[in-house]
Amino acid sequence: MRKFSLAVGILFFSLLPVSGQAQQSGSQVVLHRGDATVVLEPYAPNIIRVTLSMQKDEALAPPGYGITAQPAAEGWSYEHTDSDDTYRSSQMVVVLPIPHSTGKKPMQTQEDISKYFNGSTPWVRVKVSTPDGTALSDLEGWSQSVLNHKDGNAQLVHDERPSDETFYQVGATFASPDDEHYYGLGENQEGYLDHRGHAINCWNNYTAPAGPTFCVPFLVTNKGYGLLWDNPSQTTIEPGFNEHTRWTSQVGNRVSYFVVAGKNTDEIYSGYKLLTGSTPMLPKAAYGYIQCKQRYSSQAEVMAVADGYRERHLPADVIVVDWFYYTKMGQMDFVPSLWPDPAEMNKKLHQMGFQTMISVWPRFVPGSRYYDTLLKNGWFEHLEDGTPTNGLPYDRAGSDIDTTNPAAARWYWDTIRDNIISKGFNSIWADETEPDLPPNGSYFHIGPGTRYFNVYPLFHTASIYDGFRRDEKDRALILSRDGYLGVQHNGTIVWSSDIAPTWDTLRRQIPTGLDVTASGLAYWSNDTGGWQYLPAVHHPKHTPLLDPSDARANVGGYDDYPELYTRWFEYATFEPVFRTHGSRRYNEVWSYGRQAEPILEKYLRLRYQLMPYIYSLGYFTHQTGAPFMRALFMDFPDDPTVAEIGDEYMFGPAFLVAPVTSQGMTTKQVYLPAGTDWYNYWTNERVKGGQTITVQAPIDRIPLFIRAGSIIPIGGPVESTMQKQKIAKVLIYPGRDADFTLYQDDGVTYDYEKGNSEITHLHWDDASRSLTHTGAEAWTVPDSEIIEIKGR
């Protein structure tokens, strides 16, 4: 059961002896506190894993799913004294105080309480700091408790089979200084950036109140460290309450967590990359424009949309085929009357410079051609008696394949390859990766769904990514509704699922996305315009900034929807992945009226003008693990004002983006971080940082500022990334020295992993007002025709 209070728990258990000296085995330092085993295990000079358990074997066991790194103890040294155990490196000091009896008699109330209430574990404290004494993580208490009625989890015993490991609830409590702020933890759509003072339900939940959630249990702070919680069950995090941050996982046999230190946030993300895997370069098309709606119902409709973009000479790279192209869920076929020749369709689209993505659900209904095969092999998520889990009577879409089973995962990819990829589709939309049939009470190949609640997105995207790497020469691209630790390594884009088409939803998308990218998943997007169907009537408080009258066939009585869609489109231009989607009748840039169309075209072209900059940011993420859509705390740690700002962000090192998310508004209050000057992108006006200003934001203008000391390469006109794009300009925003790595490769294959790429290092010397470039030749015309110094 829970400790009655932290103070009582410490007092009660501080009298327990330390049993034996530390043991060192390989990279592990093994300590004992009463009946508990504590293991310290380094993975780099700035990464320590801490494991605590009442079961020694569990404490000694390797980390769980999503962690792929190997321990590395080089440079670490251990020291034992009468007062503490210390493990240190050049970047971290880990101290475990040794409890001693103070000889002081407890208060009578404490003794009385201890007769009836006590903790589940011996007291252990683990303090992590830098060598200069700067505090990082400070574990003040932990628990490993049997299921019980006091904690309200006794019913979970029914999710545990006789052959399963015993279920325990596990948790840990860390000190939380008043000025510590918390970011990451996957996707939560409640609309705040800093999690301090907001409890997080860290699990995949399609029906969460503010919008679907998923869990990436990686927390990044403003105090120079990140904490990765190594437990895949449903986990609640309570950050910054009563000077503590508490983690509680529904099922586990140990507390296991990593502390990653960094002098800046990028060092922390390099640690996340080391632990969970790198972020591959996506196909270059993924950095362009992805055209989608719910749904293109025929081959003819897809071709008409493609023709519409090319006839207008508008850039676009990917067209998406959403669900219900098949005769049955799980049939892996095409309705012949609507899709007479998908292979020929894809051939034509490729010739036009388009790639195609297609939705493949993990569901199979009884009577579909593969259902009996999966049933016979036991390849479904299933109940204890082996019955496939389903959602009857309300959900009749069948059962989810269990891709935690290696044989099922291999079969799943092979079936997709033979039936879908073979027809020329380039990438896969892995929809419904929660899975949609929640696994608590069901079972995977790897064990109880209650214990492994959050891991399905990792296994499912890996089944597709590994297949691509094995059988295809071109880069994998997977659109996944959910994520977990390490999913970024599977060539995966995550998105915020089936959100509503409202101003409130648009407002909440910005902090939602910033926390996802802060979790180490750089490629996040949303359904531009919202996925859900539009209300029949919506009258705004303010006169719409765009006339909806010539778009009524599409927007109906939603008077301000062309305005909403335009503002959303402007914001999406500066997301890592630029993708439109939704349940409107039409969803192309010409679908929202004559006033909206030229604005949408303007931003579509701007996205492709910025392609050399954006694609180079993708290389930055591949190299470092750090995101390029960045909450302001990442780049301005010395400015306390930015700690809770969730409606602005950096897009790479240059752009500060401040989307307009209020209907009828033509100005916005924008805070410009301190320590630098800023240039208004639209006017070139130079402004001092450290202040909030009122920015003009007519309907065709998203507030954009460029940090002084920035280099932005601009590309020439193209209609897709399949075309060779020349460097048209290199924009310089003076004010300090600047560097930028311009990256180019074939955009399609994995040859970049062999070093087949072109890298140009650009350096701006502010004192001499000169740009130098070394490495690959990025342009052939004189510099005077390329370099453009901005500002006034």
N, C-alpha and C positions, 0 to 999 in steps of 0.2 A: 504494500500500500504506500501512499505518499507519506513523506515525512510530515509531521504536524506543522513544523515551521523550519526554516533553514537554521535558525539559531539553536533550536532544540536538537536538530539532527547533528549539528557540529559538536555540541556539548556531549551528547550521548555517545557519539562514536569516537570522539577524540581520545577516549580512555582505552581504545583497543590497541594492541601492540602491533608494531611492524614486525612481520614474521620473516626472518632471514635476510640475507644480503641480496643485492641485485644480481641477476644473472644476465650475461651477454651471450646471445646466440646469433651469429651472423650480424645483421644490422639492428637487431632488437635488443633493447634494454628491458628486462623483465623485473618488475618490482611487486612487492606484496604489501597490502594494507589490510590487516585482518584476514578475512577469508576471500578478499578480492585480489585479482591479478590486474596489474596495470602494466601496459606495454607502451614503450616509446620507440617509434620507428621512423627514421628520417628518409626522405625521398630526394632531398636536395639540401643545400645549406640553408635555404629559406623555407623548407617544407617539413613539417613534423606531423606524423600520425600518432594520435593518442587513442588507446583502446583500454576499456575497463570492463570487467565482467566478473561475476561470481563463479563462472565456469572457465577454468584455465585454458582449455582447448579453444574456446570461443575467443578469448583474448589474444591467443597466439595465431589465430587463423588470418589468412590474407583478407584484404578488403573485398567489398561486394561488387556487384555489377556496375559497369560504367567506369571503373578505375582500371586502367590498363598499364600504368607505370610500375616499375620495379623499385624496391627500396634501394637506397644508396647512402651508406654511412660515412663516405669519405669526408674527412675534415671535422667529424663530430667526436667529442670526447666526453666521458662520463666521470663524475666525481661524487663520492658519498661522504657525508659528514654526519655528526650526531643530530644536526638540525634539519638537513634536507638532502635530497638527491637532486643532482644537477646534470643536465645533458646540454652541451653547448656546441655551437658552430660559429663561423665568422659572422653570421647574420641573425642567429636566434639563441636565446637562452631559455631553457625549459627547467623549471624548478618545482619539485614536489616536496613541500614541507613534511617533516616527519612528526606525526602527532605525539604529544607528550602530555601526561597528566599535569595539570596546573596545581593540584593539591587544594584547589579552592572548592569548597562545598557548594553544590548547585543550590539555587533557590528552591524552596519547598514546592512552589508551583511547578517548577521544571521536573522535580522528582515525581510529583503527582501525575503530571501529564504523561511522563514516560511509562507509567504503569499500564496505560491504555493505548497510547499512540507512539509508534516509533517508525523509523525509516526502514528501508528495505536493503540498504547497503552500508558498508563502512564509509566513514568520511574520507574523501580524497580531494585534495586541492592541486590543480595544475596551473601554474602561472607561466605564461609565455611572454617574453619581452625581447627587445633588441639588445645587443651588447652594451649600448649606452644607457640602458635602463628604461627606455620608453616602453610602457605597457602595451601589450597586444591583447591576447586572449587570456582570460582569467576564469578557469573552471572553479566554481565554489561548492558544487554539490552535484550528485548524480543519483540515479535510481535504476533498479532492475527488479520489477515487482511481478509476482504471480497475478494472474487474472483474478479479479475480486469484485464484489458488489460495491464496495466503497468508491472505487474508481470508475464504476459504471461500465466495466468491460468484461464482466463475467460471461456474457453471452458469446464472446469470441471463442470460447472453448469448443463451440459447435463447428467452427471453421478449421479445426485442427484434427487431422486423422491420427489414429494410433501410431502410424509409422512416421509421423512428422516430428520434428524437434519441438520441444515444449515452447509454448508461447509465453513470453514475458512482455510487459510494457517497459520501455526504457526511456530515460530522459536525462537531461543535464541542464544545469543552471550556471550561467556565466554573469560576471559583473558587467554592468552597463553604465558607464559614465554619462552624465547628463548631456554632454556634447557629442556623444557617439551617434552616428546615423547609419542606417542599414538599407542596403539595396540588393536587388537580385531576387532570388527565390522563385524563379520561373514566372509564370503568368498569373497575375491577379488583376481583375479589371475594375476594381473599386474606385480608381481615380486618384490615387496618391503615389508619389515616387518614393519618399522616405518611409520605410516600414515602421519606424519607431512609434510606439503607441498604437499599432494596428496589428491585431493577431492575424496570422496567415494560416489558412488551411492548405497545406502543401500536398495536394493530390489532384489527380485528373478528375475533373468534375464538369461535365457538359452542362449541368443544370445549376451551376453556381449563380447566386442572385444577380450579380452585375454583368455576368458573361462567363463563358467557359474558362476554366482554369487548368493549368498543368503544373507539375512540380519539378523544379531543378533545385535541389537542396544545397545551393551554393550562395552564401551570404557575403557581400563585400561591404566593408565599412570605410568610413573616412579616417580611420585610425591606423592605416598602413597595413591592414591584413584582411584576408578573406577566410571564411570558415566553411569547409565542405563537410556536410553531415552524411555519413556513410550508412544510410538506412532507407530502403525503398518502400516501406509501408507508409500508410497514411500518417503524416507528421504535422503537428501543430507547433508553430513558432510564435512566441509572445515576446516581441523585441522591445526592450526599454521600459518595461513595467516595474515600478517599485525598485528601480536601480538594478534590475536584473533582466536578462534575456533567457528565456526557458525554451528548450526543445523537448517535445514529447512525441515519441513514435509508438504507434499502436502495437506493433509486434517487433521483437528483436531478442537477441540473446547476449547483447553487449551494447555498450556505448562506443561508437567508433567515429572519430572525426579527424579532419586534417586542418591544420593552421598553415596558411600561406602568407608569408610576409613579403612586403614590397616597398621600396622607397617611393614608388608611384604606382598608379593603378595598372599600368601596362605590365609591370613586373608581377603583379598578382595574377593577371591573366596569362602570363607566360607559365606561371605555376599551374593554373587550371589546365592549360594546354598539355603540360608535361603529364599531369595526372590522368586526363581523360581523352587525350588525342587532339591532333591538329584539326584545323578547319580547311578542307580542300578548296582549291579554286573551283568555283562553279563554272559551268559552260558560260561563255561570255554573253550568250543570249539572255541568261537569267538576270543580268545587270541592266538589260534594256526594259522593254515594256511587254507585259504579259496580259493578253486580252482574254477575258473569260466572262461568262455569265452562267446563270442557272436557268436553262442550259441550252446549248446549241444542239438541236434535236435531230439534225440530219447532216449528211455530207454536203448537200447543196447549200445549207445555211452557213456552214463553216467556210465554204469557198466564196460565198457572197460577201462575208465579212472580210476575208482576206483581200478580195478584189476591191472592196471599199477603201481599205487602207492604201493599197498600191495605186489605185486610180487617183487618190488625193495626194499621193507622194508623202504620206505620213509614215514616220518610223514606227515599227513594231516588230517584235521578234518571236513571240510565242503565242499560239492560239491553243486554248484548252478545251478538251472534250470532257464535259462533266458526266455524271451518272446517267443511267437508263438508256444507254446505247445498246444494251444487251437484252436478250429475250427473258432471262431470269437472273436474279441476284446470284452471282457465283458461276454463271454459265461461261463466262470468258468468251463471249461471241458478240456479234453485231446483228441487229435487226436488218435483214437483207434489203427490205424495201426502202429503208432510210439510209443505210450505209452500204451501197452496192459494191463499192470497191475501196476500202480504206487505204490499201497499199497505193493505189493510183492517186487518191487524194493527197496522201503524204508526199508522194513524188512531186506532184505539182506545187504543193506548198513549199517544199524544200527549194524548188527552182525559183520560187518567188521570194526566197530569203526568210521563210518562216520555219520554226521548229514547232513540234506539237507535243503537248502534255495530255495525258488521259487519266481519268480517275479510275482507280482499281480498289474496290472495297475488300476487306478481309472476311466478308460474310458469304455464307453458302446456305441456300434454302434447301430443304428436303425436296427431292425430285430434280434438282439441278445435276448436271452430268458428273460432277466430282464429289457430290455429297457422300455417297456411299463409300468412296475410297477413303475420304477423311475419317468417316465414322469407323470403318473397319480398322484403320491404323491408329485410332485413338488420337487424332490430330486436332481435335477441337478443344477449346476452353470448355471444361466440363464440371459436372457435379461429382460428389464423392463416389457415386455408383457408376460413373463413366458417361452418364447422359449428357449430351452437349447442352451447354447453357444457352437459353434463348430468352426472348423478351415477351413471350406470349402472356396475355392475349392481345396486348396493344401493339407490340412490335412483331411484325411477321416477316422480318428480313433474314431469318435464319440464325446461324451461329458463327462465331469468330474462330478462324483458324488459329492454332496455338503455335506461333512462330518462335516461341522459346524452345521448341523442339527442333533440333538441328535438321532432322529428316524432313519435317514438315516445312521448315524454312527453305530448304533446298528445293523441295517439290514446288513450293509456292512460286519461287522465282522462275524455275524451269517452265511452269505453266504460263506465267506472264510472258516470258520470253517467247515461247512458241506460239502463243495466241495473240499477243498484243505487240510486243517489240518487233516481232518478225514482219509486221505490217508497216513498219517505218515510223512508229511513234518514238519520240526521242526521250521522253521523261515520264515519270509516274507520279500521279497525285495519290498519295497514301492517305486517303480520307479515313476518319473514324478510328484513329489510333489510340484512343483512351485505354482499352477498347470500349466501344459503345455499350457493351454489356459489362457493367462494372464487375471486376473479378473477385471482390470480397465474397467469401462463401463458395467460390468456385476454385478450380485448380488448373495450374499450368504444368507443363512438363518439369519445370524447375522447382515446383512446390506450390504451397497454398497461395491463392490469389490475395488473401488478406496480408500475408507476409511480403509478397512481391507486387503490391498493388500498382506501383508507378513505373515498372520497368518495361511494359509492353511496347511503348514507342521506340525504345532503344533497340530491342530485338527485331521489331517489325521493319523499321527502316534499314537495319543491318541486313535483313534477308534480301532486300532489294539492292542495296548498295553493293554488298559482297557479290551478288550475281552480276551486276554491271561490271565490276572490276574483273570478274572471272571470264566473262563471255563477250564483252563489248569493248571496243577500242575508244569510244567517246566517253566523255565525262558523265557521271551520273548526276541527275537532278531529281530530288524527291521533295515533294510538298507534303508536309506532315501536319496534322491538326494538333499534335501534342509533342512534348519533348521530355527528355530526362538527361541526367549526367551523360556526356559523351555523344549525344545524338548529333552534335555538330560535326562529328568526324564522318558521318554517313552521307555527306553531300546533301544535307537536308536544309530546307527552308521550313520554318514553323510560322503559323499564322494564328490570328486571334479568333478563329472559328466563326460561328454563325451569329454575327452581331447584328444589332438593330440599326435601321437607317435614320438615326436621330442626331441632333446636335449634341446631346448629352453623351452619346456613345463616341462621337468624334472627339470630344474633349477628353474622354477617358482613355482613348487609344494612345495618346502621347506618353503619359507615364507608364501605361501598360507595356508598350514596346521598349521603353528605356530600361525597365526592370528586367525584361527578357534578355536584352542584349547585355545588361550588367551581369546576368547569370552565366555568361560565356557562350551564349548562342547568338552569334552576330547576325545571322540572316533571319530576320523577323519581318513579317508584313501583316497587312490586314486586308479585308475585302473593301476596297475603295467604294464608298457609297453605302456600305452595310449590306449584309446578305438577306435579311428578312424582307418579306413583301412590304410594299409601301402601304400605309393607311389610305383608305379611300378618300379622306379629306383631312387636310392639315392647314390651318390658317395661322400664320406667324404673328407675333406681336408687332413686328416692324414690317414696313413695306418691303417686299422681296427686292433684292438688288438685281435680280435677273428676271425678265418676263417669262413666265412659264406657258404662255398661251399657245405657242406653236409646238409645245412638247407634251400636250395633254394626252395624246395617245400613249405616251410612255409614263408620265408622272401622275396622271389622273388629277385628283383634287388636292394634291400635295403642293401647295402654291410656292413654297420656298425650297422645293427639292432641287431644282437646277442650281440654286445658290449653294445649298449644302453640298451637292456633288462637286461643284467647282472648287469650293474651299477644301474639300477632302482630297481632290485630285492634286491641288497645289501642294498639300502636305505630303501626299504619296510620292510626289516627284523626288522628295528628299528622304525616302525610306531606303533601306538596303535593297529591298525588292519592290518593284513598282508594278503592282498587279491590281486590276479592277475585277470586280465580281459582284454578283447580286441577282436578286429575283425580279428584276425589271423585265418588261417585254423586250426592250432593246438596251444595249449597254456599251455602245461604241461612242467615240468622242463626238460624233455628229448627232447623237440621240437626245440631247438635252436642250435643244433650242438654238436659234440663230445667234442669240447673245452669248450663250455659253460656249459655243463651238470654237470661236477663234481663241478664247482664253485657254481652253483645254489643249488646243493645237500648240499654242505658245509654250506650255509647260512640257508637252510631249517632246517638242523639238529641243527644249532646254535640257531635258534629261540626256538626250543623245549628244548635245554639245559638251556636256560634262562627262561623257563616257571615259575619256582618258584618265580623268581625275578619279572617277568612281571605280573603274577597274583596278587602278593602282591601289585604291583603298582595300580592295579585296585581297591584293597581294600582301598588304600590310597585316591584315588579319591572319592570313595564312602563315606569315612569318612569326607573328607575335602571340596569336591567340586572342588579342584584344579586339573589341568591337569598333566599328567606325561610325555607328550611330550611338552617340555618347551623351549620357547625362552630364550636366555641367560640372558636377563634383569631380569627375574624372580628370578634367584639364585645369580646374581652378581650385585646388585643394586649400589654398590660403585665403579664399574668399568665403567667409561663413554664410553670406547671403544666399549662395547658390544651393545650399544643402537640401532645401525642400522645393526648389523650382522644378516643376514637372511639366510645364507647358512650353519650354524652350529646350534646345539641345544643340550639340555640335554634330555636324555631318562631316567627318574627317577633321583635319586640323584647321581648316579655313572657314567653313560656313557655320554661322550661328543661325538656326532656323526657329522662327517663332510663329507657328501656324495660327490663323484666325479661326476660332471655334465657337463664335457667338453670332447668331443670326442678325443681319442688318448692320453689323459693325463695319466701319470703314477706318477705324484707328485701333491701335493696340498699344498697351503699356508693355514695354520691353526692357528687361534689366540687362545691361551690358556688363559682364564680369570685370572686376578690377584687375589691374596689373598690365593692361594693354589698351591701345586705342582700337577703334573699330571703324569700318567703312560701311556706309549704307550701300548695299549692292546696286540698288536702282538709281541712286543719285550721286554716288561716289563721295558724299559728304563724310568727313572724318570726325569721329565723336570720341570723347574720353570715356574710358571704362569706369566701373564703379558707380554707376548711376542708372536710374530708371527714366526712360524717355518715352514720350508719346510719338508713335510712328504712324505715318499715313499708310493706310492699307485699303485702297479701293479694291473692288471685287477682283480685279485682274492682277493683284499684287500681294504676294505673301511676304511678310517682313523677313528680310535676309540681311545679315551683316557679315562682313569678312574681317577676320582678325588681322590687325596690322602685322606685317611680316609673313605674308602668305604668298604661295605660288600655286596658280591654278592653270593646268593645261586644258585647252579647249580644242575639241575636235571639229573637223569640217562636216558638212551635211552628208548623212547616210540614211538609208531606209531600213537597215538592219545591221546587226553586228557581223553578218556574213560578208559585208562589204569592207574593204580596206579603208580605214578612216585616217586621214592625214591630220597632223597637228596644225590647226589653223592659227592659234594664238597661245602664248603663254602670258597670263595676266599676273602682274606683280603688284601687290599691295604693300607699299613700303612702311617702315616703322621699326623694323628690327631685322637682323639677319634671319634667313629662312633657308630650309632645305626641303626638297621633295624628291621622292623616288618614283620616277615614271616607269611603269611596267607594261610590257606588251608580250603576248605569246600568241599561239595559233587559236586560242579561245575555244578549242574543241576537245583536244586529246589530253592525255596525261604526260605528254612529252616535257612539260615544264618541270616535272619531278626529276627529269634527267638533266636539267639545266638548260633545256632548249627554250630560252626566252631572251627578250631584249630589255635590258635595264639601263636606264639613264638617270644619273644623279644630277639634280639641278640645285644650284646654290646661289642665293641672292646675298650679295654683300651690301648692306644698307649704307655703310659709310661712303663707299665708292659708287653706289647706285649702279652696280653691274651684276649681270647674271652669267655664271659659268656652268657648263654642262660637260660631264664626263661619262664614259661608258658607251653604250650603243648610240648610234646616230639617230636621233628622233625626228629630224627634219633636214631637208637638203637646201632650202632657201636661206638667204642671209638672216642672221639673228635680228637685224633691224626690221625685217618683215614679220617676225614672229612675236617678239617681246613687246608687250604693251604695259607701261607703268600707269597705274590707276591713281586716283585720289585728286582732291582739290582742297 
